Amino acid sequence: MKPDLILHIGLSKTATSSIQRVLGGQRAALAKLGVCYPVSPGWANHGMLPASLVPLSRLGHFNPALWDGIGAEARLAQFRRDFAAEMAALPATTRLVILSAEQCGGLLTTREEITRLRDLLAPFAARIRVAVYLRRQDQHAASGYTQALRVAGINPPALPKLGPDRLPHYDYARMLEDWAAVFGDDAMLVRIFERSSLARGDAVDDFLALCEVPLAVPADHPDRQSNLSLTPAAIDLVRTLGERLKARPEGLSASSLLWRRFTASVSEALPGRGWQPHPAEAAAFLARFEQVNEAVRRRWFPDRPSLFAPLDAASAGPPPAGPPPIDRDAALEAACLLLEHQLNAAAQREADQHVQVGRLHERLGEHAPARNAFRAAVRAVPEHPLAQQHLAETALRDGNRVAAEAHLAVLRRAHPGHAATQRVEKLLLAKSTE
């Protein structure tokens, strides 16, 4: 029997990266539940799927790294072969296939293109359902500003001046009509991306519940926090460097490896809420979509008083006269924080490497070089837990209980619940009972 299939089409900026990274990281656990999250369309984001259905000329915003050095055409041809083979080889225990690519909502803009996707998937599934999360248009546009910076869109933050006729990706009524026309009304799983509407207020938990997948993912799991926005100061920093690079003869390109690494580093070091438009500006923008959103509410959410939570802009005062200028002082402060983060990360990598070398020496019975490597690790990161643990074990092996207890004191202060702390405590306790 063929499995059911749930196709998650986004929309973008609705925690799609978090959902995808959790699913990608939990493939083995999902397989035990009879759920397949395919790997051929991408490890986390299944963007290869919609990319394979449109002309190459429309893929300019895709990260060149996705093509694995062989070019888009050859890589997509390889995907088509790999995907067919992966679907044909599904275990008999597979009851559900989940595909997730927010690019479906952005690339597949006509019913003909959506139909091509349905025809591609239909041979592999008994039933196809389409999951989509809708986010209030002003919030989506504001959240998208950080993403625009990441792809070298260096402009002052502002909401678009257009409406649904010129911003079709915000015409949720038409988008849902197109997908429902191809897959059927009963296949549509439409959700509102608002904390009050999500299971336990979380998009990952909500999506798993929507798919009826009993997968437990800890609340503090790092994959839940993916593709975050930036602090205002970090935005000023990115704009500052972006403007400097644009002024160079070679300019600034979204495909620049330097730019991608820089924005990735800023995102890791300085995550935040991103740019927030003035409430009056947001209200004016949202008013252009009033009829669109009401049509969606009537069709898909008749029990809701409004499609999205209302925006209160009455007491916010008038909006600023123009886009916010770059705050150079804030950008400098963000640059200092980024440098501090990068230096700490470099020290951590150095310490980790020394620990790996030390452990290798230990396996070879070379205790003196091992001790030197662990000491080099604590010079880089004085409270490194594994280096402190191995130095404590070395001290005990040499009969130096005082030194071992000193290392334990560091571990207890810096890493009270760490496995390294617990191991040294057990070793010292065992020594005291001998």
C-alpha positions in Angstrom: 0.0 0.0 0.0 1.2 3.5 -0.8 1.7 5.9 2.1 -0.1 9.2 2.7 1.9 12.3 1.9 1.9 15.7 3.5 3.3 18.6 1.4 4.4 21.5 3.5 4.6 24.6 1.3 5.4 27.3 3.9 4.8 30.0 3.7 8.2 31.5 4.3 8.9 33.2 7.6 6.6 30.9 9.4 9.3 28.9 11.2 9.8 26.7 8.2 13.5 26.4 8.8 12.9 25.2 12.4 10.4 22.6 11.2 12.7 21.4 8.5 15.8 21.2 10.7 13.9 19.2 13.4 12.5 16.8 10.8 15.9 16.4 9.1 17.7 15.8 12.4 15.1 13.3 13.5 15.0 11.1 10.4 15.8 7.9 12.3 13.2 8.5 15.0 10.6 9.4 12.4 11.4 6.1 10.5 10.6 4.1 13.6 7.2 5.8 13.6 6.6 4.9 10.0 7.3 8.4 8.7 9.8 9.2 5.9 11.3 12.6 5.6 13.2 12.2 2.3 16.8 13.2 1.9 17.0 13.5 -1.9 15.2 16.9 -2.2 17.6 18.3 0.5 18.8 17.4 4.0 16.3 19.9 5.7 14.7 22.2 3.1 13.3 20.3 0.2 13.8 23.2 -2.2 15.0 20.9 -5.0 11.4 19.7 -5.4 9.8 23.0 -6.7 13.1 24.1 -8.3 13.0 21.0 -10.6 9.6 22.2 -12.0 10.4 25.7 -13.2 12.9 27.2 -15.7 16.4 27.7 -14.5 16.1 31.4 -15.1 13.9 31.7 -12.0 16.4 30.1 -9.6 18.8 33.0 -9.3 18.1 33.5 -5.6 19.0 29.9 -4.7 22.3 29.4 -2.8 24.9 28.3 -5.4 26.2 25.8 -2.8 23.1 23.8 -3.4 24.3 22.7 -6.8 27.3 20.8 -5.3 29.7 22.3 -7.8 28.1 20.7 -10.9 25.6 23.5 -11.8 21.9 23.8 -11.4 20.8 21.8 -14.5 23.0 18.7 -13.7 22.1 18.8 -10.0 18.4 19.0 -10.6 18.6 16.1 -13.1 20.4 14.1 -10.4 17.7 15.0 -7.9 14.9 13.7 -10.2 16.7 10.4 -10.5 17.4 10.2 -6.8 13.9 11.2 -5.7 12.2 8.6 -7.9 14.6 5.9 -6.5 14.1 7.0 -2.9 10.3 6.9 -3.2 10.4 3.6 -5.0 12.5 2.1 -2.2 10.3 3.2 0.7 10.0 0.4 3.4 6.7 -1.3 3.6 6.3 0.1 7.1 6.2 3.7 5.8 2.7 5.1 6.5 3.5 8.8 5.9 5.9 10.9 3.7 6.5 14.5 4.7 7.9 17.0 2.2 8.7 20.6 3.2 9.7 23.4 0.9 8.5 27.0 1.4 9.8 27.6 -2.2 6.6 25.9 -3.4 4.6 28.9 -2.4 7.1 31.3 -4.1 8.1 29.4 -7.3 4.9 27.6 -8.2 2.7 30.6 -9.0 0.3 29.1 -11.6 -2.1 26.2 -11.5 -0.2 24.6 -14.3 3.0 24.6 -12.2 1.1 23.3 -9.2 -0.4 20.6 -11.3 3.1 19.5 -12.4 4.0 19.1 -8.7 0.9 17.0 -8.0 1.6 14.8 -11.0 5.1 14.3 -9.8 4.0 13.2 -6.3 0.8 11.3 -7.1 2.4 8.0 -8.2 4.0 7.7 -4.8 1.1 8.5 -2.5 -2.3 7.1 -1.6 -3.4 10.6 -0.5 -1.8 14.0 -0.7 -2.5 16.8 1.7 -1.1 20.4 1.6 -0.1 22.1 4.8 0.4 25.9 4.7 0.8 28.5 7.4 -0.4 32.1 6.9 1.3 35.0 8.6 -0.2 38.5 8.8 1.2 40.4 5.8 2.9 43.3 7.7 4.6 40.8 10.0 5.8 38.7 7.1 7.2 41.6 5.2 9.0 42.9 8.3 10.5 39.5 9.0 11.5 39.2 5.4 13.7 42.2 5.7 16.5 40.3 7.5 16.3 37.6 4.8 16.7 40.4 2.2 19.8 41.5 3.9 21.2 38.0 3.8 20.9 37.9 0.0 22.5 41.4 -0.4 19.3 43.4 -0.5 20.9 46.4 1.2 18.1 48.9 1.5 16.6 50.8 4.4 13.9 48.9 6.1 10.4 49.8 4.9 7.1 48.0 4.1 6.2 47.8 0.4 4.0 50.6 -1.0 2.0 48.2 -3.1 -1.1 46.0 -2.6 -2.2 42.5 -3.5 -2.4 43.3 -7.2 1.3 43.9 -7.3 2.3 41.6 -4.4 0.6 38.4 -5.4 2.5 36.4 -2.8 0.4 38.2 -0.2 -2.9 37.5 -1.9 -3.6 34.5 0.3 -7.1 34.1 -1.1 -5.8 33.5 -4.7 -2.9 31.3 -3.5 -5.2 29.0 -1.5 -7.7 28.9 -4.4 -5.0 27.8 -6.8 -3.7 25.0 -4.6 -7.2 23.9 -3.6 -8.2 23.8 -7.3 -5.4 21.3 -8.0 -5.4 19.2 -4.8 -9.0 19.7 -3.6 -10.5 21.6 -0.7 -10.3 18.5 1.6 -6.6 18.3 1.0 -5.8 21.7 2.4 -4.5 22.0 5.9 -4.5 25.8 6.5 -3.1 27.2 9.7 -2.6 30.7 11.1 0.9 31.5 12.2 0.2 33.2 15.5 1.3 31.9 18.9 -2.3 31.7 20.2 -3.3 29.5 17.2 -0.4 27.1 17.4 -0.3 23.9 19.5 1.5 24.8 22.7 2.3 28.2 21.1 5.0 26.6 19.0 5.2 26.0 15.2 7.2 22.8 15.4 4.8 21.2 17.9 1.9 22.4 15.8 3.2 20.9 12.6 3.9 17.6 14.3 0.4 17.6 15.7 -1.0 18.5 12.3 0.8 15.5 10.8 -0.3 13.3 13.7 3.4 12.4 14.4 4.0 11.6 18.1 7.6 12.8 18.0 8.9 14.5 21.3 11.3 17.3 20.6 12.7 19.0 23.7 11.7 22.7 24.1 15.4 23.7 24.2 16.4 21.7 21.1 18.7 23.9 19.1 17.0 23.1 15.8 13.9 24.8 17.0 15.7 28.1 16.7 16.7 28.4 13.1 17.0 31.3 10.6 16.4 33.9 13.3 16.1 37.6 12.7 18.7 40.1 14.0 18.9 42.7 16.7 18.5 46.3 15.5 22.2 47.0 16.1 23.1 43.9 14.0 20.9 45.2 11.2 22.8 48.5 11.3 26.1 46.6 11.2 25.0 44.5 8.1 23.8 47.6 6.4 27.1 49.4 7.1 29.3 46.7 5.6 26.8 46.1 2.8 27.1 49.7 1.7 30.9 49.6 1.9 31.0 46.5 -0.3 28.5 47.9 -2.8 30.7 51.0 -3.3 33.6 48.8 -4.4 34.2 48.2 -8.1 33.2 44.6 -7.9 30.1 45.5 -6.0 28.1 43.2 -3.7 26.5 40.0 -4.8 24.1 37.6 -3.1 26.4 34.7 -4.3 29.4 36.2 -2.5 30.9 33.6 -0.2 32.2 36.4 2.0 28.8 38.0 2.4 27.1 34.7 3.2 29.6 33.9 5.8 29.4 37.3 7.3 25.6 37.3 7.6 25.7 33.8 8.9 28.1 34.9 11.6 26.0 37.9 12.5 22.9 35.7 12.7 24.6 33.3 15.0 26.1 35.9 17.3 23.3 38.6 17.4 19.8 37.0 17.0 16.9 39.2 17.8 13.3 40.3 16.8 14.4 42.0 13.6 13.1 45.2 12.2 9.7 46.3 13.5 7.7 48.8 11.4 5.9 51.7 13.1 2.3 50.5 14.0 0.8 53.2 11.9 2.8 52.2 8.9 1.9 48.5 9.5 -1.8 49.4 9.8 -1.7 51.3 6.5 0.0 48.4 4.7 -2.3 45.8 6.2 -5.4 47.8 5.2 -4.6 47.1 1.5 -5.2 43.4 2.2 -8.4 43.7 4.1 -10.6 42.3 1.4 -8.1 39.5 0.6 -7.9 38.4 4.2 -11.7 38.6 4.7 -12.2 36.3 1.7 -9.8 33.8 3.3 -11.6 34.1 6.6 -15.0 33.4 5.1 -13.7 30.5 3.1 -11.3 28.7 5.5 -11.9 30.2 8.9 -15.6 31.1 9.2 -15.5 30.8 13.0 -12.8 33.3 13.5 -13.9 37.0 14.0 -10.9 38.1 11.9 -8.3 36.1 9.9 -5.4 37.6 12.0 -5.1 39.2 15.4 -5.9 42.9 15.0 -3.2 45.6 15.0 -3.6 48.4 17.5 -2.0 51.5 15.9 -4.4 54.1 17.4 -2.1 55.2 20.2 1.3 54.9 18.5 1.5 58.4 17.1 2.5 59.4 13.6 5.0 57.3 11.7 8.5 58.7 11.1 9.0 60.9 8.0 11.4 58.5 6.3 13.2 55.2 6.6 15.5 54.8 9.7 19.1 55.9 9.1 22.0 53.7 10.1 23.0 54.1 13.7 26.8 54.1 13.4 27.3 53.8 17.1 25.0 50.9 17.4 26.7 49.3 14.4 30.1 49.7 16.1 28.7 48.1 19.3 27.4 45.2 17.3 30.7 44.8 15.5 32.5 44.6 18.9 30.0 41.9 20.1 30.5 40.0 16.8 34.2 40.2 17.2 34.0 39.0 20.8 31.8 36.1 19.7 34.1 35.1 16.9 37.2 35.2 19.1 35.5 33.0 21.7 34.4 30.6 19.0 37.9 30.4 17.6 39.3 29.7 21.1 36.7 27.0 21.6 37.6 25.4 18.3 41.3 25.5 19.2 40.6 23.9 22.6 38.4 21.2 21.0 41.2 20.4 18.6 43.8 20.1 21.4 41.4 17.8 23.3 41.0 15.5 20.2 44.8 15.4 19.9 45.2 14.6 23.6 42.7 11.8 23.4 44.5 10.3 20.4 47.8 10.4 22.4 46.0 8.6 25.3 44.7 5.8 23.0 48.3 5.4 21.9 49.6 5.2 25.5 51.5 8.5 25.0 50.7 10.1 28.4 53.1 13.0 28.4 52.1 14.4 24.9 48.4 13.8 26.0 48.9 15.9 29.1 50.6 18.7 27.1 47.6 18.7 24.7 45.1 19.0 27.5 47.1 21.8 29.1 47.1 23.6 25.7 43.3 23.2 25.6 42.8 24.9 29.0 45.2 27.7 27.9 42.7 28.4 25.1 39.6 27.8 27.2 40.4 27.6 30.9 37.1 26.0 31.9 36.9 23.5 29.0 35.1 20.6 30.6 36.7 17.7 28.7 40.2 19.1 29.1 39.6 19.6 32.8 38.2 16.0 33.1 41.2 14.5 31.4 43.7 16.5 33.4 41.9 15.3 36.6 42.1 11.7 35.4 45.8 12.2 34.6 46.5 13.6 38.0 44.7 10.7 39.7 46.7 8.3 37.6 49.9 10.0 38.8 48.7 9.9 42.4 48.1 13.6 42.7 44.7 13.9 44.4 45.2 17.5 45.2 45.5 18.5 41.5 42.5 16.3 40.7 40.4 18.0 43.3 41.4 21.4 41.9 40.2 20.4 38.5 37.0 19.1 40.0 36.5 22.5 41.7 36.7 24.2 38.3 34.2 21.7 36.8 31.8 22.2 39.7 31.9 26.0 39.3 31.7 26.2 35.6 29.8 23.0 34.6 27.9 21.7 37.7 25.7 19.3 35.8 28.1 18.2 33.1 29.0 14.6 32.5 32.7 15.4 32.9 32.0 16.8 36.4 30.0 13.7 37.3 32.8 11.4 36.0 35.5 13.1 38.0 33.3 13.1 41.1 32.8 9.3 40.8 36.5 8.7 40.2 37.5 10.7 43.3 34.8 8.9 45.4 36.1 5.6 44.2 39.7 6.5 45.1 38.6 7.6 48.6 37.0 4.2 49.3 40.0 2.2 48.2 
